[in-house]
Amino acid sequence: MRAQEILAATAIDVRPRHEPRMVYRCVACGEEHELERLLYVCPRCRSLLRVADRNFDALRERTGEQWRTVFDLRRCLQEEGMRGIFLFHELVLPWVPLEDVIYLGEGHTPLVRGNAEMAAWLGAPCFVKNDGQNPSASFKDRGMASAISFLNHYIRRYRPDSVLGICASTGDTSAAAALYLSYLPAGVVTSAVLLPAGRVTPQQLSQPLGSGATVIEVPGVFDDCMKLVESLSETYDVFLLNSKNPVRICGQKSFAFEVAQQLGWRTDRLTVVVPIGNAGNVTALMEGFLDLRSLGIIDALPRILGVQSEHANPVSLWHDSGEYRPTGVRPSVAQAAMIGNPVSFPKVKGLVEEHFRERFDCISVTEQEIMDSMLVANRHGHVVCTQGGEALAGLRRALGEGRVDKGGTFVCDSTSHQLKFAGFQEAYFADTLGPEFEVRPRAELQNRPVSLPATVEAIAERLGLKRR
């Protein structure tokens, strides 16, 4: 039976019919502002904003079971506007009509079960959510799909003469921003990215350059770049594409929606393990699961385990001490982890204190653990990046310390594609990582090409083959 016939047979209208009333809402003072403005902080108190739907309660006209059916049936549709993250249109950004959605193939990335050997190494079975299979090869495409769809609708509705999209980045944000902006009309939209000089891999640097963005390298680390783009967004008319922009968080919530759907909507014993970085992704995860529970789509909130490198771990220190202080940053193989003052921390703090107090943990891991975890995972059929290695290292340590129940279900977020960080793997294999990384290669994880004569005998001898 064809997809449309299946949908017709269910007698369920699966297309979006919700009429939202979307606003920016300040996380501190609660003041609201219409989406017709490009805002990133509250004009009144300068705190962070989130996008809220004043008409969210209307979604409760459907039961949780009905919503599960709707979202499952939409997977049968061939409509471009709902093929990506906007399959969850009502929960992502219903202010954007389907005809203005920009879809480049993002979302619905695979949830891959670790094999038995990897489970034994970790201490429990787990899944890896491989977001490196998004178009620009990172999870950032989820937020860019919502942000650039928002901008596309904004341009069509208000017809500005020109728009400059800009972001600070450690690599993945710049790649995603430049890619999605390049899809919009070149005569109206341009893009620029600020990167910390010498702290972005060659593969990541090549991506915004290839998409035609103006790439500006500045001295310092990500935090320094972020301060610059924040000042630019306050003084000039630009479209900020970091996670400080709340319309980006809307799209990143789709990770939570997909995980729940891929697990058959069962989340009561689920732990999602996520690198903290700039804290936008962990914010989106918590907000996404809250949306699902508030509509009865899931019965229980999962546990969230945040992970940070010891080289930049302000959220982990806050969780352990109750006091938040920005930290210094030392070099990390998980380059997106090199953030000492995550811009979305106020949102994390509020969500934890209000909803996830007993269901949030944050743990620090060493650079050695990050590299080893990445390599072990990739030895067992995955394509995990260094940030994914960070997540796996955090889960392994949490299991070893008894901070999570080994009988639960575990999903680790691998945020990017392993090939973006191939240089760190090569340096590990060649033992050329600088002392600042504090990593000593383990011989059993090193691998190098072997040069042999072009003879069957030499190759057979090297491989230990026996004649028939």
URTA-V378446 format. One record per residue. N is the residue number from 0. RES is the residue in one letter. PHI is phi as a letter, one per 20 degrees, with the letter a starting at -180 (999 if undefined). BURIAL is + if it has 9 or more other C-alpha atoms within 8 Angstrom, else -. D_LAST is the distance of its C-alpha to the last C-alpha in Angstrom with 1 decimal. Layout:
n:N res:RES phi:PHI burial:BURIAL d_last:D_LAST
n:N res:RES phi:PHI burial:BURIAL d_last:D_LAST
This chain:
n:0 res:M phi:999 burial:- d_last:51.5
n:1 res:R phi:f burial:- d_last:52.2
n:2 res:A phi:g burial:- d_last:52.8
n:3 res:Q phi:f burial:- d_last:56.5
n:4 res:E phi:f burial:- d_last:56.9
n:5 res:I phi:f burial:+ d_last:55.4
n:6 res:L phi:f burial:+ d_last:57.8
n:7 res:A phi:f burial:- d_last:60.7
n:8 res:A phi:f burial:- d_last:59.9
n:9 res:T phi:f burial:- d_last:60.2
n:10 res:A phi:m burial:- d_last:63.7
n:11 res:I phi:d burial:- d_last:63.0
n:12 res:D phi:e burial:- d_last:64.1
n:13 res:V phi:e burial:+ d_last:61.2
n:14 res:R phi:f burial:- d_last:62.6
n:15 res:P phi:f burial:- d_last:64.5
n:16 res:R phi:c burial:- d_last:68.1
n:17 res:H phi:f burial:- d_last:69.1
n:18 res:E phi:d burial:- d_last:72.0
n:19 res:P phi:e burial:+ d_last:71.5
n:20 res:R phi:c burial:- d_last:74.1
n:21 res:M phi:e burial:+ d_last:72.0
n:22 res:V phi:b burial:+ d_last:73.5
n:23 res:Y phi:e burial:+ d_last:72.5
n:24 res:R phi:c burial:+ d_last:73.4
n:25 res:C phi:f burial:+ d_last:73.9
n:26 res:V phi:f burial:+ d_last:71.9
n:27 res:A phi:d burial:- d_last:74.9
n:28 res:C phi:e burial:- d_last:78.2
n:29 res:G phi:n burial:- d_last:77.1
n:30 res:E phi:f burial:- d_last:78.9
n:31 res:E phi:d burial:- d_last:77.5
n:32 res:H phi:b burial:- d_last:77.3
n:33 res:E phi:f burial:- d_last:76.5
n:34 res:L phi:f burial:+ d_last:73.2
n:35 res:E phi:f burial:- d_last:75.2
n:36 res:R phi:d burial:- d_last:75.1
n:37 res:L phi:e burial:- d_last:72.2
n:38 res:L phi:d burial:- d_last:72.4
n:39 res:Y phi:c burial:+ d_last:70.1
n:40 res:V phi:c burial:+ d_last:72.5
n:41 res:C phi:f burial:+ d_last:75.6
n:42 res:P phi:f burial:- d_last:78.7
n:43 res:R phi:e burial:- d_last:80.8
n:44 res:C phi:c burial:- d_last:78.9
n:45 res:R phi:m burial:- d_last:75.9
n:46 res:S phi:e burial:+ d_last:73.4
n:47 res:L phi:f burial:+ d_last:70.2
n:48 res:L phi:d burial:+ d_last:70.2
n:49 res:R phi:c burial:+ d_last:68.1
n:50 res:V phi:e burial:+ d_last:68.3
n:51 res:A phi:c burial:- d_last:69.9
n:52 res:D phi:d burial:+ d_last:70.8
n:53 res:R phi:f burial:+ d_last:74.3
n:54 res:N phi:d burial:+ d_last:73.5
n:55 res:F phi:g burial:- d_last:70.3
n:56 res:D phi:f burial:- d_last:72.0
n:57 res:A phi:f burial:- d_last:72.2
n:58 res:L phi:f burial:+ d_last:68.4
n:59 res:R phi:f burial:- d_last:69.1
n:60 res:E phi:f burial:- d_last:70.5
n:61 res:R phi:e burial:- d_last:66.9
n:62 res:T phi:f burial:+ d_last:65.3
n:63 res:G phi:g burial:+ d_last:62.1
n:64 res:E phi:f burial:- d_last:60.4
n:65 res:Q phi:f burial:- d_last:61.7
n:66 res:W phi:f burial:+ d_last:60.6
n:67 res:R phi:g burial:+ d_last:57.1
n:68 res:T phi:f burial:- d_last:57.1
n:69 res:V phi:g burial:+ d_last:58.5
n:70 res:F phi:f burial:+ d_last:55.9
n:71 res:D phi:f burial:+ d_last:53.1
n:72 res:L phi:f burial:+ d_last:54.5
n:73 res:R phi:f burial:+ d_last:54.9
n:74 res:R phi:f burial:- d_last:51.2
n:75 res:C phi:e burial:- d_last:51.6
n:76 res:L phi:f burial:+ d_last:54.0
n:77 res:Q phi:d burial:- d_last:53.3
n:78 res:E phi:f burial:- d_last:56.4
n:79 res:E phi:g burial:- d_last:55.5
n:80 res:G phi:f burial:+ d_last:58.0
n:81 res:M phi:d burial:+ d_last:56.3
n:82 res:R phi:e burial:+ d_last:52.6
n:83 res:G phi:d burial:+ d_last:52.4
n:84 res:I phi:f burial:+ d_last:54.3
n:85 res:F phi:e burial:+ d_last:57.4
n:86 res:L phi:g burial:+ d_last:55.9
n:87 res:F phi:e burial:+ d_last:57.9
n:88 res:H phi:g burial:+ d_last:60.9
n:89 res:E phi:f burial:- d_last:63.6
n:90 res:L phi:d burial:- d_last:62.1
n:91 res:V phi:e burial:+ d_last:61.0
n:92 res:L phi:b burial:+ d_last:63.9
n:93 res:P phi:f burial:+ d_last:65.9
n:94 res:W phi:f burial:- d_last:68.5
n:95 res:V phi:e burial:+ d_last:66.1
n:96 res:P phi:f burial:- d_last:66.2
n:97 res:L phi:g burial:- d_last:62.9
n:98 res:E phi:f burial:- d_last:63.9
n:99 res:D phi:d burial:+ d_last:64.0
n:100 res:V phi:f burial:+ d_last:60.6
n:101 res:I phi:e burial:+ d_last:58.2
n:102 res:Y phi:c burial:+ d_last:54.6
n:103 res:L phi:d burial:- d_last:51.8
n:104 res:G phi:o burial:- d_last:48.9
n:105 res:E phi:f burial:+ d_last:49.5
n:106 res:G phi:n burial:+ d_last:49.1
n:107 res:H phi:l burial:- d_last:47.0
n:108 res:T phi:f burial:+ d_last:44.2
n:109 res:P phi:f burial:- d_last:41.3
n:110 res:L phi:d burial:+ d_last:41.4
n:111 res:V phi:d burial:- d_last:37.8
n:112 res:R phi:f burial:- d_last:37.0
n:113 res:G phi:f burial:+ d_last:35.2
n:114 res:N phi:f burial:- d_last:32.1
n:115 res:A phi:f burial:- d_last:32.1
n:116 res:E phi:f burial:- d_last:30.9
n:117 res:M phi:f burial:+ d_last:33.7
n:118 res:A phi:f burial:+ d_last:36.2
n:119 res:A phi:f burial:+ d_last:35.5
n:120 res:W phi:f burial:- d_last:36.0
n:121 res:L phi:f burial:+ d_last:39.3
n:122 res:G phi:o burial:+ d_last:40.6
n:123 res:A phi:a burial:+ d_last:40.9
n:124 res:P phi:f burial:+ d_last:39.3
n:125 res:C phi:b burial:+ d_last:40.6
n:126 res:F phi:d burial:+ d_last:40.6
n:127 res:V phi:d burial:+ d_last:40.7
n:128 res:K phi:e burial:+ d_last:43.1
n:129 res:N phi:e burial:+ d_last:41.7
n:130 res:D phi:f burial:+ d_last:44.8
n:131 res:G phi:f burial:+ d_last:43.0
n:132 res:Q phi:e burial:+ d_last:42.3
n:133 res:N phi:f burial:+ d_last:46.0
n:134 res:P phi:g burial:+ d_last:47.1
n:135 res:S phi:e burial:+ d_last:47.8
n:136 res:A phi:m burial:+ d_last:44.9
n:137 res:S phi:b burial:+ d_last:47.2
n:138 res:F phi:f burial:+ d_last:49.4
n:139 res:K phi:g burial:+ d_last:52.4
n:140 res:D phi:f burial:+ d_last:52.2
n:141 res:R phi:f burial:+ d_last:53.5
n:142 res:G phi:f burial:+ d_last:56.8
n:143 res:M phi:f burial:+ d_last:57.0
n:144 res:A phi:f burial:+ d_last:56.7
n:145 res:S phi:f burial:+ d_last:59.7
n:146 res:A phi:f burial:+ d_last:61.6
n:147 res:I phi:f burial:+ d_last:61.2
n:148 res:S phi:f burial:+ d_last:61.9
n:149 res:F phi:g burial:+ d_last:65.1
n:150 res:L phi:f burial:- d_last:65.9
n:151 res:N phi:f burial:+ d_last:65.3
n:152 res:H phi:f burial:+ d_last:67.8
n:153 res:Y phi:f burial:+ d_last:70.2
n:154 res:I phi:f burial:+ d_last:70.2
n:155 res:R phi:f burial:- d_last:70.8
n:156 res:R phi:e burial:- d_last:73.5
n:157 res:Y phi:d burial:- d_last:75.4
n:158 res:R phi:l burial:- d_last:74.6
n:159 res:P phi:f burial:- d_last:74.6
n:160 res:D phi:f burial:- d_last:74.8
n:161 res:S phi:b burial:- d_last:71.7
n:162 res:V phi:c burial:+ d_last:69.4
n:163 res:L phi:d burial:+ d_last:67.4
n:164 res:G phi:e burial:+ d_last:64.4
n:165 res:I phi:b burial:+ d_last:63.7
n:166 res:C phi:b burial:+ d_last:61.5
n:167 res:A phi:e burial:+ d_last:60.5
n:168 res:S phi:b burial:+ d_last:56.8
n:169 res:T phi:e burial:+ d_last:54.0
n:170 res:G phi:q burial:+ d_last:51.8
n:171 res:D phi:f burial:+ d_last:50.9
n:172 res:T phi:f burial:+ d_last:54.5
n:173 res:S phi:f burial:+ d_last:55.3
n:174 res:A phi:f burial:+ d_last:52.2
n:175 res:A phi:f burial:+ d_last:53.1
n:176 res:A phi:f burial:+ d_last:56.8
n:177 res:A phi:f burial:+ d_last:56.4
n:178 res:L phi:f burial:+ d_last:54.0
n:179 res:Y phi:f burial:+ d_last:56.3
n:180 res:L phi:f burial:+ d_last:59.5
n:181 res:S phi:f burial:+ d_last:58.1
n:182 res:Y phi:f burial:- d_last:58.0
n:183 res:L phi:e burial:+ d_last:61.9
n:184 res:P phi:g burial:- d_last:64.4
n:185 res:A phi:f burial:- d_last:64.2
n:186 res:G phi:f burial:- d_last:68.0
n:187 res:V phi:d burial:+ d_last:68.7
n:188 res:V phi:d burial:+ d_last:65.9
n:189 res:T phi:c burial:+ d_last:64.6
n:190 res:S phi:c burial:+ d_last:62.3
n:191 res:A phi:b burial:+ d_last:62.3
n:192 res:V phi:c burial:+ d_last:60.1
n:193 res:L phi:d burial:+ d_last:60.9
n:194 res:L phi:c burial:+ d_last:58.0
n:195 res:P phi:f burial:+ d_last:58.1
n:196 res:A phi:g burial:+ d_last:57.4
n:197 res:G phi:m burial:- d_last:54.1
n:198 res:R phi:c burial:+ d_last:53.0
n:199 res:V phi:c burial:+ d_last:51.1
n:200 res:T phi:f burial:+ d_last:47.5
n:201 res:P phi:g burial:- d_last:47.1
n:202 res:Q phi:f burial:+ d_last:45.4
n:203 res:Q phi:f burial:+ d_last:48.3
n:204 res:L phi:f burial:+ d_last:50.9
n:205 res:S phi:f burial:- d_last:49.4
n:206 res:Q phi:f burial:+ d_last:50.0
n:207 res:P phi:f burial:+ d_last:53.8
n:208 res:L phi:f burial:+ d_last:54.1
n:209 res:G phi:f burial:- d_last:52.0
n:210 res:S phi:e burial:+ d_last:54.2
n:211 res:G phi:n burial:+ d_last:57.3
n:212 res:A phi:f burial:+ d_last:58.9
n:213 res:T phi:f burial:+ d_last:61.1
n:214 res:V phi:d burial:+ d_last:59.2
n:215 res:I phi:d burial:- d_last:61.4
n:216 res:E phi:e burial:- d_last:60.0
n:217 res:V phi:c burial:+ d_last:62.4
n:218 res:P phi:f burial:- d_last:62.3
n:219 res:G phi:o burial:+ d_last:61.5
n:220 res:V phi:d burial:+ d_last:59.4
n:221 res:F phi:g burial:+ d_last:59.2
n:222 res:D phi:g burial:+ d_last:62.3
n:223 res:D phi:f burial:+ d_last:64.3
n:224 res:C phi:f burial:+ d_last:63.0
n:225 res:M phi:f burial:+ d_last:63.9
n:226 res:K phi:f burial:- d_last:67.5
n:227 res:L phi:f burial:- d_last:67.9
n:228 res:V phi:f burial:+ d_last:66.9
n:229 res:E phi:f burial:- d_last:68.9
n:230 res:S phi:f burial:- d_last:72.0
n:231 res:L phi:f burial:+ d_last:71.3
n:232 res:S phi:f burial:+ d_last:71.1
n:233 res:E phi:e burial:- d_last:74.4
n:234 res:T phi:d burial:- d_last:76.2
n:235 res:Y phi:c burial:- d_last:74.8
n:236 res:D phi:e burial:- d_last:73.9
n:237 res:V phi:c burial:+ d_last:70.1
n:238 res:F phi:d burial:+ d_last:67.5
n:239 res:L phi:f burial:+ d_last:65.7
n:240 res:L phi:d burial:+ d_last:62.0
n:241 res:N phi:e burial:+ d_last:61.2
n:242 res:S phi:f burial:+ d_last:61.0
n:243 res:K phi:f burial:+ d_last:64.6
n:244 res:N phi:f burial:+ d_last:65.2
n:245 res:P phi:f burial:+ d_last:65.3
n:246 res:V phi:f burial:+ d_last:64.1
n:247 res:R phi:f burial:+ d_last:60.7
n:248 res:I phi:f burial:+ d_last:60.5
n:249 res:C phi:g burial:+ d_last:61.0
n:250 res:G phi:f burial:+ d_last:57.8
n:251 res:Q phi:f burial:+ d_last:55.8
n:252 res:K phi:f burial:+ d_last:56.9
n:253 res:S phi:f burial:+ d_last:54.4
n:254 res:F phi:g burial:+ d_last:51.6
n:255 res:A phi:f burial:+ d_last:53.3
n:256 res:F phi:f burial:+ d_last:53.9
n:257 res:E phi:f burial:+ d_last:50.3
n:258 res:V phi:g burial:+ d_last:48.9
n:259 res:A phi:f burial:+ d_last:51.4
n:260 res:Q phi:f burial:+ d_last:50.5
n:261 res:Q phi:f burial:- d_last:46.7
n:262 res:L phi:e burial:- d_last:47.2
n:263 res:G phi:m burial:- d_last:49.4
n:264 res:W phi:m burial:+ d_last:52.6
n:265 res:R phi:d burial:+ d_last:51.9
n:266 res:T phi:c burial:+ d_last:52.9
n:267 res:D phi:f burial:- d_last:54.6
n:268 res:R phi:d burial:+ d_last:51.8
n:269 res:L phi:e burial:+ d_last:50.5
n:270 res:T phi:c burial:+ d_last:50.3
n:271 res:V phi:d burial:+ d_last:49.8
n:272 res:V phi:d burial:+ d_last:48.8
n:273 res:V phi:c burial:+ d_last:50.1
n:274 res:P phi:f burial:+ d_last:50.6
n:275 res:I phi:f burial:+ d_last:54.3
n:276 res:G phi:l burial:+ d_last:54.7
n:277 res:N phi:e burial:+ d_last:58.1
n:278 res:A phi:m burial:+ d_last:58.3
n:279 res:G phi:f burial:+ d_last:58.6
n:280 res:N phi:f burial:+ d_last:55.4
n:281 res:V phi:f burial:+ d_last:56.2
n:282 res:T phi:f burial:+ d_last:59.7
n:283 res:A phi:f burial:+ d_last:58.4
n:284 res:L phi:g burial:+ d_last:56.0
n:285 res:M phi:f burial:+ d_last:59.0
n:286 res:E phi:f burial:+ d_last:61.3
n:287 res:G phi:f burial:+ d_last:58.8
n:288 res:F phi:f burial:+ d_last:58.2
n:289 res:L phi:f burial:+ d_last:62.0
n:290 res:D phi:g burial:+ d_last:62.5
n:291 res:L phi:f burial:+ d_last:60.1
n:292 res:R phi:f burial:+ d_last:61.8
n:293 res:S phi:f burial:- d_last:65.3
n:294 res:L phi:e burial:+ d_last:64.6
n:295 res:G phi:m burial:+ d_last:62.9
n:296 res:I phi:f burial:+ d_last:59.6
n:297 res:I phi:c burial:+ d_last:58.0
n:298 res:D phi:e burial:+ d_last:59.5
n:299 res:A phi:b burial:- d_last:58.9
n:300 res:L phi:f burial:+ d_last:58.3
n:301 res:P phi:f burial:+ d_last:55.0
n:302 res:R phi:e burial:+ d_last:54.8
n:303 res:I phi:d burial:+ d_last:54.3
n:304 res:L phi:d burial:+ d_last:52.6
n:305 res:G phi:e burial:+ d_last:53.4
n:306 res:V phi:c burial:+ d_last:51.4
n:307 res:Q phi:c burial:+ d_last:52.6
n:308 res:S phi:f burial:+ d_last:51.4
n:309 res:E phi:f burial:+ d_last:53.5
n:310 res:H phi:e burial:+ d_last:54.3
n:311 res:A phi:a burial:+ d_last:56.4
n:312 res:N phi:c burial:+ d_last:57.2
n:313 res:P phi:f burial:+ d_last:60.8
n:314 res:V phi:f burial:+ d_last:60.1
n:315 res:S phi:f burial:+ d_last:58.1
n:316 res:L phi:f burial:+ d_last:61.0
n:317 res:W phi:f burial:+ d_last:63.5
n:318 res:H phi:f burial:+ d_last:61.7
n:319 res:D phi:f burial:- d_last:61.8
n:320 res:S phi:d burial:- d_last:65.3
n:321 res:G phi:n burial:- d_last:67.2
n:322 res:E phi:c burial:- d_last:68.3
n:323 res:Y phi:e burial:- d_last:67.0
n:324 res:R phi:b burial:- d_last:67.0
n:325 res:P phi:g burial:- d_last:65.2
n:326 res:T phi:d burial:+ d_last:62.8
n:327 res:G phi:f burial:- d_last:61.8
n:328 res:V phi:c burial:+ d_last:58.4
n:329 res:R phi:d burial:- d_last:55.7
n:330 res:P phi:g burial:+ d_last:52.6
n:331 res:S phi:c burial:+ d_last:49.9
n:332 res:V phi:f burial:+ d_last:46.4
n:333 res:A phi:e burial:+ d_last:47.5
n:334 res:Q phi:f burial:+ d_last:50.1
n:335 res:A phi:f burial:+ d_last:51.7
n:336 res:A phi:e burial:+ d_last:52.5
n:337 res:M phi:e burial:+ d_last:54.8
n:338 res:I phi:c burial:+ d_last:58.0
n:339 res:G phi:e burial:+ d_last:60.6
n:340 res:N phi:b burial:+ d_last:63.1
n:341 res:P phi:g burial:+ d_last:61.5
n:342 res:V phi:f burial:+ d_last:63.9
n:343 res:S phi:e burial:+ d_last:63.3
n:344 res:F phi:g burial:+ d_last:63.8
n:345 res:P phi:g burial:- d_last:67.3
n:346 res:K phi:f burial:+ d_last:65.7
n:347 res:V phi:g burial:+ d_last:63.0
n:348 res:K phi:g burial:- d_last:65.7
n:349 res:G phi:f burial:- d_last:67.8
n:350 res:L phi:f burial:+ d_last:65.0
n:351 res:V phi:f burial:+ d_last:63.9
n:352 res:E phi:f burial:- d_last:67.4
n:353 res:E phi:e burial:- d_last:68.4
n:354 res:H phi:c burial:- d_last:65.3
n:355 res:F phi:d burial:+ d_last:62.3
n:356 res:R phi:g burial:- d_last:63.9
n:357 res:E phi:e burial:- d_last:61.8
n:358 res:R phi:c burial:+ d_last:58.8
n:359 res:F phi:c burial:+ d_last:58.2
n:360 res:D phi:c burial:+ d_last:56.5
n:361 res:C phi:b burial:+ d_last:55.6
n:362 res:I phi:c burial:+ d_last:53.4
n:363 res:S phi:d burial:+ d_last:52.6
n:364 res:V phi:c burial:+ d_last:49.2
n:365 res:T phi:e burial:+ d_last:48.2
n:366 res:E phi:f burial:+ d_last:46.6
n:367 res:Q phi:g burial:+ d_last:43.7
n:368 res:E phi:f burial:+ d_last:43.2
n:369 res:I phi:f burial:+ d_last:43.4
n:370 res:M phi:f burial:+ d_last:40.6
n:371 res:D phi:f burial:+ d_last:38.3
n:372 res:S phi:f burial:+ d_last:38.9
n:373 res:M phi:g burial:+ d_last:38.2
n:374 res:L phi:f burial:+ d_last:34.9
n:375 res:V phi:f burial:+ d_last:33.8
n:376 res:A phi:g burial:+ d_last:34.7
n:377 res:N phi:f burial:+ d_last:32.9
n:378 res:R phi:f burial:- d_last:29.7
n:379 res:H phi:c burial:+ d_last:30.0
n:380 res:G phi:n burial:- d_last:30.5
n:381 res:H phi:d burial:- d_last:34.1
n:382 res:V phi:c burial:+ d_last:36.0
n:383 res:V phi:e burial:+ d_last:38.7
n:384 res:C phi:e burial:+ d_last:41.2
n:385 res:T phi:f burial:+ d_last:43.0
n:386 res:Q phi:f burial:+ d_last:45.8
n:387 res:G phi:f burial:+ d_last:43.3
n:388 res:G phi:f burial:+ d_last:41.9
n:389 res:E phi:f burial:+ d_last:45.6
n:390 res:A phi:f burial:+ d_last:45.8
n:391 res:L phi:f burial:+ d_last:42.7
n:392 res:A phi:f burial:+ d_last:43.9
n:393 res:G phi:f burial:+ d_last:47.2
n:394 res:L phi:f burial:+ d_last:45.8
n:395 res:R phi:f burial:+ d_last:43.6
n:396 res:R phi:f burial:+ d_last:46.7
n:397 res:A phi:f burial:+ d_last:49.0
n:398 res:L phi:f burial:+ d_last:46.7
n:399 res:G phi:f burial:- d_last:46.4
n:400 res:E phi:e burial:- d_last:50.2
n:401 res:G phi:m burial:- d_last:50.9
n:402 res:R phi:e burial:- d_last:52.7
n:403 res:V phi:c burial:- d_last:50.9
n:404 res:D phi:f burial:- d_last:50.0
n:405 res:K phi:f burial:- d_last:46.3
n:406 res:G phi:e burial:- d_last:46.8
n:407 res:G phi:e burial:- d_last:47.8
n:408 res:T phi:d burial:+ d_last:46.2
n:409 res:F phi:c burial:+ d_last:45.4
n:410 res:V phi:c burial:+ d_last:45.1
n:411 res:C phi:d burial:+ d_last:44.6
n:412 res:D phi:e burial:+ d_last:45.9
n:413 res:S phi:e burial:+ d_last:43.7
n:414 res:T phi:f burial:+ d_last:46.4
n:415 res:S phi:b burial:+ d_last:44.6
n:416 res:H phi:e burial:+ d_last:41.4
n:417 res:Q phi:g burial:+ d_last:39.1
n:418 res:L phi:f burial:- d_last:38.9
n:419 res:K phi:f burial:+ d_last:42.6
n:420 res:F phi:d burial:+ d_last:42.0
n:421 res:A phi:f burial:- d_last:38.9
n:422 res:G phi:f burial:- d_last:40.9
n:423 res:F phi:f burial:+ d_last:41.2
n:424 res:Q phi:f burial:+ d_last:37.5
n:425 res:E phi:f burial:- d_last:37.0
n:426 res:A phi:f burial:+ d_last:39.7
n:427 res:Y phi:f burial:+ d_last:38.2
n:428 res:F phi:f burial:+ d_last:34.8
n:429 res:A phi:e burial:- d_last:36.6
n:430 res:D phi:l burial:- d_last:39.2
n:431 res:T phi:d burial:- d_last:42.1
n:432 res:L phi:f burial:+ d_last:44.0
n:433 res:G phi:f burial:- d_last:47.6
n:434 res:P phi:f burial:- d_last:49.2
n:435 res:E phi:f burial:- d_last:51.3
n:436 res:F phi:e burial:+ d_last:48.4
n:437 res:E phi:l burial:- d_last:47.9
n:438 res:V phi:c burial:+ d_last:44.1
n:439 res:R phi:d burial:- d_last:41.7
n:440 res:P phi:g burial:+ d_last:38.0
n:441 res:R phi:e burial:- d_last:35.7
n:442 res:A phi:g burial:- d_last:32.6
n:443 res:E phi:f burial:- d_last:30.3
n:444 res:L phi:d burial:+ d_last:31.7
n:445 res:Q phi:f burial:+ d_last:31.6
n:446 res:N phi:b burial:- d_last:29.1
n:447 res:R phi:c burial:- d_last:29.2
n:448 res:P phi:f burial:- d_last:27.3
n:449 res:V phi:d burial:- d_last:25.0
n:450 res:S phi:e burial:- d_last:25.5
n:451 res:L phi:c burial:- d_last:22.6
n:452 res:P phi:f burial:- d_last:22.4
n:453 res:A phi:e burial:- d_last:21.2
n:454 res:T phi:c burial:- d_last:18.0
n:455 res:V phi:f burial:- d_last:14.3
n:456 res:E phi:f burial:- d_last:13.8
n:457 res:A phi:f burial:+ d_last:16.7
n:458 res:I phi:f burial:+ d_last:15.8
n:459 res:A phi:f burial:+ d_last:12.2
n:460 res:E phi:f burial:- d_last:14.0
n:461 res:R phi:f burial:- d_last:16.8
n:462 res:L phi:e burial:- d_last:14.8
n:463 res:G phi:m burial:- d_last:12.9
n:464 res:L phi:f burial:- d_last:9.4
n:465 res:K phi:d burial:- d_last:6.5
n:466 res:R phi:f burial:- d_last:3.8
n:467 res:R phi:f burial:- d_last:0.0
